[in-house]
């Protein structure tokens, strides 16, 4: 029987071996989810909310164990892993508190005696999720999807299989019907075929993916072929635009922490630092000092600020992009190499003289690498920020927030932040434009991605005539 093996990226040690499901077992999980979804959808929203609040309570009660699981499976420092668990709990509480308002029937004044809009579950939502925020990516889809009355099947990244099974256990322990949320452990070679087969099944009502462009194209194509709703949250190469009047010491410190959070493995981290020419030299000096001051090491140690990358192949890919950028003219200011010793550590890196034709300019680098791009004034900064196929987030840094808003309005992205690092918040929609995907997670928009919007038109007596047009 095939199995999924997880490894600790900080040490290379084997963590666990999880038996992979057979096709029959995958079908059984879908059978259970579909049956449980019918039972779940029939419950009052208040009862669903009670389950979500219990999920939040279990997350908080088990924060240390869950954080350690996250850290050991994908390498982020324990402080970041604890914050991830708490964010999941907060989001479960948020949807427990607000789903009734988001899903309430909306009366509409028409010539009917009564007419309204209702929001009804789509069935079972299939989620294909990544390893970089292995609990948060799951709960930010699952909390709204479950509150809307859906079931859920999760195909998680193999290296975070333990996190997937933990969420399944917690949702069931909180009182959800058995099988309502199922984690599918699938051998990596079987993933494409299993995913396509599930998407084609009529009991799957929608599919959501957070992942790479390549995965997004495959999932989006399969969903389109099956005429299923899909939400894609893909890559990003977010611009961090530093205007000439910015507070450089504070902004450089935030740039370093934002870029190197989770060892740079975040879709919304500031990957392209677009800096006005008049302050580029000083900003870059400060940035390098901040980056070199960060503590790289064992993610289970309290002092560690940057842990390993999640897998060796990911580290090797980032190193190849850095070397290719340097060969094309980028200048290495610090880092730029895998670190010696056990684990998949990569030295925090800053590249200058970054320009078109280099990987650091043209591609997303999903690791601890900051690319400094010099802009000749505000208009040029906007041009550079938009010179990408991605469109997830952008941030603008200035002592004049109104100027920051005006600049951000000219940059195309799913989120615009002024004087703050881009981050997701349950109260606001999250998602991208262009190659960063489509659809939204979180807030009211997020829960309404996983429903059928239904129109109601009611007359107390049959109409005397037929409509003159459709």
C-alpha positions in Angstrom: 0.0 0.0 0.0 1.3 3.5 -0.9 1.9 6.0 1.9 2.5 9.7 2.4 5.6 10.4 4.5 6.2 13.7 6.3 9.6 15.1 7.2 10.8 17.8 9.6 12.4 20.4 7.4 14.5 21.7 10.3 16.2 18.4 10.8 15.3 16.1 7.9 14.0 13.6 10.4 11.0 11.4 9.5 7.8 12.5 11.3 5.1 10.1 10.3 3.8 7.7 7.6 0.2 8.0 6.6 -1.5 5.3 4.5 -2.8 6.7 1.3 -6.5 6.2 0.5 -7.5 3.8 -2.3 -10.1 5.0 -4.9 -12.7 3.1 -3.0 -11.8 4.8 0.2 -11.9 8.2 -1.5 -15.4 7.4 -2.8 -16.4 6.4 0.7 -15.3 9.7 2.1 -17.4 11.5 -0.6 -20.4 9.3 0.2 -20.1 10.2 3.9 -19.6 13.9 3.2 -22.6 14.0 0.9 -24.8 12.2 3.4 -23.6 14.3 6.3 -24.1 17.5 4.3 -27.8 16.8 4.0 -28.2 16.4 7.7 -26.0 19.5 8.4 -27.8 21.8 6.0 -31.1 20.9 7.7 -29.8 22.3 11.0 -30.7 25.8 12.1 -27.8 28.2 11.7 -27.6 28.6 15.5 -26.7 24.9 15.8 -24.0 25.2 13.1 -22.7 28.2 14.8 -22.4 26.3 18.1 -20.2 23.7 16.4 -18.0 26.4 14.9 -17.6 28.0 18.3 -16.5 24.6 19.7 -14.0 24.3 16.9 -12.6 27.6 18.0 -12.5 26.5 21.6 -10.6 23.3 20.7 -8.1 25.2 18.6 -7.4 27.5 21.6 -7.2 24.6 24.1 -4.7 22.7 21.8 -2.7 25.7 20.6 0.6 24.4 21.8 0.2 20.9 20.3 -1.1 22.3 17.0 1.6 24.9 16.7 4.2 22.3 17.3 2.7 20.1 14.6 2.7 23.0 12.1 6.3 23.9 13.0 7.5 20.3 12.7 5.7 19.7 9.4 6.6 22.8 7.5 9.2 24.8 9.5 7.7 28.1 10.6 8.8 29.5 14.0 6.6 28.4 16.8 5.6 32.1 17.5 4.2 32.3 14.0 2.5 28.9 14.3 0.7 29.9 17.5 -0.5 33.1 15.8 -1.8 31.0 13.0 -3.8 28.8 15.3 -5.4 31.8 17.1 -6.3 33.4 13.7 -8.1 30.2 12.8 -10.1 30.3 16.1 -10.9 34.0 15.6 -12.2 33.3 12.1 -14.4 30.4 13.3 -15.9 32.7 15.9 -16.4 35.4 13.3 -18.4 33.2 11.0 -20.4 31.8 13.9 -21.3 35.4 14.9 -22.0 36.7 11.4 -23.1 34.0 9.1 -26.8 34.4 9.9 -26.6 38.0 8.7 -24.6 37.1 5.6 -27.0 34.4 4.6 -30.3 36.0 5.6 -33.0 36.2 2.9 -32.9 39.6 1.2 -36.4 41.1 0.4 -36.6 42.9 -2.9 -39.5 45.2 -3.9 -41.0 44.1 -7.2 -44.4 43.7 -8.7 -44.8 40.3 -7.0 -46.6 40.0 -3.7 -43.3 38.8 -2.2 -39.9 38.4 -3.8 -36.5 37.8 -2.2 -33.0 36.4 -2.7 -31.9 33.4 -0.7 -28.4 31.9 -0.2 -28.4 28.1 -0.2 -25.6 25.5 0.1 -24.0 24.1 -3.0 -23.3 20.6 -1.5 -19.8 19.4 -0.8 -16.9 21.8 -1.4 -13.6 20.3 -2.5 -10.6 22.1 -1.3 -7.0 21.7 -2.5 -4.8 23.5 0.0 -1.1 24.3 0.3 1.5 23.8 3.1 2.6 27.3 3.9 -0.3 28.1 6.3 -1.5 24.6 6.8 -4.2 25.4 9.3 -5.2 28.9 8.3 -5.6 28.1 4.6 -8.0 25.2 5.6 -10.1 27.0 8.2 -10.5 30.2 6.2 -12.3 28.2 3.5 -13.9 25.6 5.9 -15.5 28.0 8.4 -17.6 29.9 5.9 -18.3 26.8 3.8 -19.6 24.8 6.7 -21.6 27.7 8.1 -23.3 28.0 4.7 -24.5 24.4 5.1 -21.9 22.6 3.0 -19.8 19.6 3.5 -16.1 19.7 2.8 -13.4 17.4 1.5 -9.8 18.5 1.8 -6.9 17.4 -0.3 -4.0 19.0 1.5 -0.3 19.2 0.6 1.4 15.9 1.4 4.0 17.4 3.7 1.3 18.8 6.0 -0.9 15.7 6.1 -0.8 15.7 9.9 -2.4 19.2 9.9 -5.1 18.0 7.6 -6.0 15.1 9.8 -5.9 17.4 12.9 -8.6 19.6 11.3 -10.8 16.6 10.5 -10.5 15.4 14.0 -11.3 18.8 15.5 -14.3 19.5 13.4 -15.8 16.1 14.2 -14.9 16.5 17.9 -16.8 19.8 17.9 -20.0 18.0 17.1 -20.2 18.1 13.3 -21.8 15.0 11.7 -19.3 12.2 11.1 -17.7 12.7 7.7 -19.0 16.2 7.1 -15.3 17.4 6.9 -13.0 14.8 5.4 -9.3 14.9 4.9 -8.2 12.8 1.9 -4.7 11.4 2.1 -3.8 10.8 -1.6 -0.5 9.5 -2.9 1.2 12.2 -4.9 1.2 10.4 -8.3 -2.6 9.9 -7.9 -3.5 13.5 -7.1 -4.4 14.8 -10.6 -6.6 11.8 -11.4 -8.3 11.8 -8.0 -8.9 15.5 -8.1 -10.4 15.5 -11.6 -12.7 12.6 -10.7 -13.9 14.4 -7.6 -14.6 17.6 -9.4 -16.6 15.7 -12.0 -18.8 14.1 -9.4 -22.2 15.7 -9.2 -22.1 15.8 -5.4 -19.2 18.2 -5.5 -20.8 21.6 -5.8 -17.7 23.8 -5.9 -13.9 23.6 -5.7 -11.4 26.0 -4.1 -7.7 26.0 -4.5 -4.8 28.0 -2.9 -1.7 27.2 -4.7 0.5 27.7 -7.8 -0.5 29.0 -11.2 0.1 25.6 -12.7 -2.3 24.0 -10.1 -4.8 26.8 -10.6 -4.9 26.2 -14.4 -5.5 22.5 -13.9 -8.2 23.0 -11.2 -9.9 25.9 -13.1 -10.0 23.8 -16.3 -11.5 20.8 -14.6 -14.1 22.9 -12.8 -15.0 24.7 -16.0 -15.3 21.4 -17.8 -17.7 20.2 -15.1 -19.5 23.6 -15.0 -18.6 24.0 -11.3 -18.0 27.2 -9.4 -14.3 27.6 -8.5 -12.3 30.0 -6.3 -8.6 30.3 -7.1 -6.1 32.0 -4.8 -2.8 31.7 -6.6 0.7 33.3 -6.6 1.7 36.9 -6.0 4.6 39.1 -6.5 3.4 42.0 -4.4 4.9 45.4 -4.8 6.0 47.3 -1.7 6.2 50.8 -2.9 8.4 53.2 -0.9 7.8 56.8 -1.8 10.4 59.5 -1.3 8.9 60.9 1.9 8.6 57.5 3.7 9.9 56.9 7.3 12.9 54.8 6.1 14.0 53.1 9.4 10.5 52.0 10.3 9.6 51.0 6.7 12.9 49.0 6.2 12.3 47.1 9.4 8.7 46.2 8.3 9.9 45.3 4.8 12.4 42.8 6.3 9.9 41.2 8.7 7.2 41.1 6.1 9.4 39.6 3.4 10.9 37.0 5.7 7.8 35.9 7.7 7.3 32.2 7.1 10.8 32.1 5.5 9.3 34.2 2.7 6.8 31.5 1.8 3.7 33.6 1.6 1.6 34.6 -1.4 1.2 38.2 0.0 4.6 38.9 1.3 6.3 42.0 -0.3 8.5 40.4 -2.9 9.3 43.4 -5.1 10.5 46.5 -3.1 9.9 49.4 -5.4 11.9 52.3 -4.0 12.2 55.9 -5.1 15.6 56.6 -6.5 16.2 59.5 -4.1 16.1 57.3 -1.1 17.0 53.9 -2.6 20.6 53.8 -1.3 19.7 54.6 2.3 16.6 52.3 2.3 18.7 49.5 0.9 21.4 50.0 3.5 18.8 49.9 6.3 17.1 46.9 4.8 20.3 44.8 4.6 21.0 45.7 8.2 17.6 44.6 9.3 17.7 41.3 7.3 21.2 40.4 8.6 20.0 41.0 12.2 17.2 38.4 12.0 17.9 35.2 13.9 17.8 32.1 11.6 17.7 28.7 13.3 15.7 26.0 14.9 12.0 27.0 14.6 11.2 25.5 18.0 13.6 27.9 19.7 11.9 31.1 21.1 14.5 33.4 19.7 14.3 32.2 16.1 12.7 34.6 13.6 13.4 32.7 10.4 13.1 29.0 10.1 13.9 26.5 7.3 12.1 26.4 4.0 9.4 23.7 3.9 11.1 21.2 1.5 14.5 20.7 -0.2 13.0 21.0 -3.7 11.5 24.4 -2.8 14.9 25.6 -1.4 16.7 24.4 -4.5 14.2 26.2 -6.8 14.6 29.5 -4.9 18.4 29.2 -5.1 18.2 28.6 -8.9 16.1 31.8 -9.3 18.6 33.8 -7.2 21.6 32.5 -9.3 19.7 33.1 -12.6 18.9 36.7 -11.4 22.6 37.4 -10.6 23.7 36.0 -14.0 21.3 38.4 -15.6 22.7 41.4 -13.7 21.2 41.5 -10.2 23.6 42.3 -7.4 23.8 40.2 -4.3 23.9 42.3 -1.1 23.5 39.5 1.5 22.6 35.8 1.7 22.1 34.0 -1.6 23.0 30.5 -0.5 21.7 27.4 1.2 23.0 27.1 4.7 25.2 24.3 5.8 24.0 21.6 8.1 20.8 19.6 8.5 17.5 21.0 7.4 16.4 23.1 4.4 17.6 26.5 5.5 18.3 29.3 3.0 20.1 32.5 4.0 17.9 35.5 4.0 18.8 37.3 0.8 18.6 40.8 -0.6 19.1 41.5 -4.3 19.7 45.0 -5.8 19.9 46.2 -9.4 16.8 44.1 -10.1 15.4 44.7 -13.6 13.2 43.1 -16.3 14.6 39.9 -17.7 15.6 38.6 -14.3 13.8 36.0 -12.3 13.6 38.3 -9.3 11.7 40.8 -11.4 9.6 38.6 -13.7 8.7 35.6 -11.5 7.4 35.0 -8.0 10.3 33.9 -5.7 8.6 31.9 -2.9 11.3 32.1 -0.3 13.4 34.4 1.8 14.5 36.8 -1.0 13.9 40.5 -1.2 14.3 42.2 -4.6 15.0 46.0 -4.6 13.9 47.8 -7.7 14.7 51.5 -8.1 11.9 53.8 -9.5 12.4 57.2 -11.1 9.6 58.9 -9.2 6.0 58.1 -8.4 4.7 57.5 -11.9 7.6 55.1 -12.6 6.9 53.3 -9.3 3.3 52.7 -10.4 4.5 51.4 -13.7 6.8 49.0 -12.1 4.2 47.8 -9.6 1.9 47.0 -12.5 4.6 45.4 -14.6 3.7 41.9 -13.5 1.2 39.2 -14.5 0.2 38.9 -10.8 -2.3 41.1 -8.9 -2.7 39.9 -5.3 -1.7 42.7 -3.0 0.2 46.0 -2.9 1.4 48.3 -0.2 2.4 52.0 -0.4 4.6 53.7 2.2 4.5 57.4 2.7 4.1 60.1 5.5 1.0 61.3 3.5 -1.7 58.6 3.6 -3.9 60.5 1.1 -1.0 60.4 -1.4 -0.6 56.7 -0.6 -4.2 56.0 -1.4 -3.9 58.0 -4.6 -0.9 55.9 -5.7 -2.5 52.6 -4.6 -5.6 53.4 -6.7 -3.4 53.3 -9.8 -2.0 49.8 -9.0 -4.1 46.8 -9.9 -4.4 44.3 -7.1 -6.9 42.5 -4.9 -5.8 44.4 -1.8 -4.2 47.8 -1.2 -2.6 48.7 2.1 -1.1 52.0 3.0 1.6 52.1 5.6 0.9 48.5 6.6 1.9 45.1 5.5 -0.6 43.2 3.4 -2.4 40.6 5.6 -5.7 38.8 5.5 -8.5 39.6 8.0 -11.7 37.7 8.4 -13.7 41.0 8.2 -12.4 41.9 4.7 -12.5 40.0 1.4 -9.3 38.3 0.3 -8.2 37.4 -3.2 -6.4 38.5 -6.4 -6.7 39.7 -9.9 -5.0 38.5 -13.1 -2.7 35.5 -12.6 -3.3 35.7 -8.8 -6.7 34.1 -9.3 -10.3 35.0 -8.9 -13.1 34.7 -6.4 -12.8 35.9 -2.8 -12.4 34.3 0.6 -13.4 35.8 4.0 -16.0 38.4 5.0 -19.5 38.3 3.4 -18.0 37.8 -0.1 -16.2 34.7 1.0 -19.2 32.8 2.4 -21.2 33.8 -0.7 -18.7 32.0 -2.9 -20.0 28.7 -1.5 -23.7 29.2 -2.0 -26.3 29.1 -4.8 -27.9 32.5 -5.1 -31.6 31.8 -5.6 -34.4 34.2 -6.7 -37.9 33.9 -5.3 -41.0 35.4 -6.8 -44.4 34.7 -5.1 -47.9 35.7 -6.1 -50.8 35.1 -3.8 -52.9 34.2 -6.9 -51.9 33.2 -10.4 -51.0 36.1 -12.7 -53.8 37.1 -15.1 -51.4 37.3 -18.1 -48.0 35.9 -19.1 -45.0 38.2 -19.1 -44.4 40.0 -22.4 -40.7 39.1 -22.4 -38.5 36.6 -20.6 
